[in-house]
Amino acid sequence: MADNEQHNRIYSVHKAQAINYLEAFGIADGLLINFSGRSLEFKRLYNKEIRLSL
């Protein structure tokens, strides 16, 4: 899944949206990557519903 937006940093609303995508599509984990800041920023996100069942 890719979403092309331009922001200076990763905000909590972006993390929440990405986690919702993980849950909606049944994906266990993913990366939220921001290329627009002064340096590369990334967060690894987990779908808690799938992680708890493993």
N, C-alpha and C positions, 0 to 999 in steps of 0.2 A: 504494500500500500504506500503510495506517495502522495503528499500534499505540498504543493509549491506555494509558499507564502514567504514574504520577506519581513523579518523582524530582527532587531538588534540582539535579542536574547530570548531564551526559552522561558515563557511565563507559565504559571500553574494552570491556566486555562488550556494551554497547548498540551500539557501533560495529561490533563483530564480528558481532552478530546481524543488523544492517541490511545489511552486506556479504554475508552468507550469503543474505539475501532477494534481493538484486540478482543474485547468481549463480544462484540457484535459478529465478528468473523470467526470466532473460536480459535484465535491464534494465541499460543502460550506466552511468547515474549517478542519484543520489538525494540527498535532504536528510534529515538527522536533526535534528529540531527539538524543543527543550525549552521549554515554556511555563511550567513550574512554578518556575523559579528566580527570583531577585530581578530579573533582566533576561532577555530573550530570548537563548537560546543555540542556535546551529545549527552543523552540520558538513556539508560537501558530501562525499559519498562516491562512489567510482568502482568499477566492476566491472573489475578488472585484466584479466580474460580477454577482455572485449570491447574494452577500450582498446588492448590489444596487437595485436589483429587489424585495427584501423582504419588 
